Amino acid sequence: MAPTRRPGAQPGIGIEVSPAYELLNSLMTAFDESEADTYEVGMEWIAEIRARAGDELLGRIRQVSHSDSDTFIHLIGLAYDTPAPRDIPAFLEHLRATDPEEILLHLVQFYARDVRRMTPPDVIRAAVAGDKAASDEFLRTSHPDWEPWTEFLRNVLSVEPQAYKDELVAVLGEWAERVFKQEALTILPILERDAEAKRDLLRSLPDDEFVTVATNGVEFAPRPGCDRVVMVPSFVLRPLVSHLEVGEVLVIIYPVADESVSAEVDTPPQRLVRLSKALGDDKRLRILRSLADGEKTLMELADAFGVAKTTMHHHMIVLRSAGLVAVGVNDKRYRLRHETVPDVGALLSGYLGAATGPSAASGPPAPGRRRRTGTAG
């Protein structure tokens, strides 16, 4: 049972590392075609791990995910429920011991407050159990105008739960063995380094500032009913930030800091690379100018610039990862981070060895996750 929190108190923040989380994140990265060129691991890395998996396994994963990479982020709640240390054998064993319909409830985001607000919990449970009338009601009431979501729901509600569970466990196990086992040797030490650094940072900052700094621009405002925030570092999801609710727990998956990733001494600081990319596009410069006039939603920005939401979302990912904008976890409003607008000349001269001020290699100074799961731009 979750501890009782006094009214108005801040939720506690924990930082957790586990192979199970990053296993699911690696699948998200490998199958997210809409953002494939955004991930900092690079297209070459994605192609390599897909080749290692092989066409037969890739096809089975597409089938079990219903060709929707968000499926793997939806399963993060089941990784969170796995007993510590949440390694992959324990995670797979937890899945085997979990009722098949419980797995489907996680897939349809039953434990997210906004989903249960739109559709009564008993209707969702009945739909997952195979009740046709309940399924129709779920589809009617849960984002009925959002076709990707309704298609995903139809697919999930049409599976035979036990057969689906068996295949899910099988493909996760094969991906872990063929692909992730080799990658984990490099990735897990990076995650541990970052978690340790973030625990030190957490002791020196207020919780809300800590989340903004750790996520490089995603702002968290506590909501009633949230008793705990779990911060999960990820190497493979960089620079995206994702979050999902698991009952009274908010899980935020954030990109590891640049200094947690080993690099050659002559490699340009990743922040300088991100800033160069962000400021090298005239439309992104105009977006920053627009945000200087005040906060705006993604749709407001898309309408103002005459582009699709997905295109604008990509621009905002680039700007946020460069430390230039912030976005609220709950309200999805973007603002210019006046406090971190950098002196690009100083960053460049610092890299060239002639800096007259603080180097940017340590990342942005501390201030004073489109998707159902809440990936932040």
Secondary structure, DSSP 8 states (H G I E B T S, - for coil): ------TT---EEEE---HHHHHHHHHHHHH-GGGTTT-TT-HHHHHHHHHHH-HHHHHHHHHHTTT-THHHHHTHHHHHHS-TT--HHHHHHHHHHS-HHHHHHHHTTTTSHHHHHHS-HHHHHHHHTT-HHHHHHHHHHSSTT-HHHHHHHHHHHTS-HHHHHHHHHHHHHHHIIIIIHHHHHHHHHHHHHHHHHHHHHHTTS-HHHHHHHHTTSEE----TT--EEEEEEESTTTT-BEEEEETTEEEEEEE--GGGS---TTS--HHHHHHHHHHT-HHHHHHHHHHTT--EEHHHHHHHHT--HHHHHHHHHHHHHTTSEEEETTT-EEEE-GGG---HHHHHHHHHT--SS--GGG-S-------TT--B-
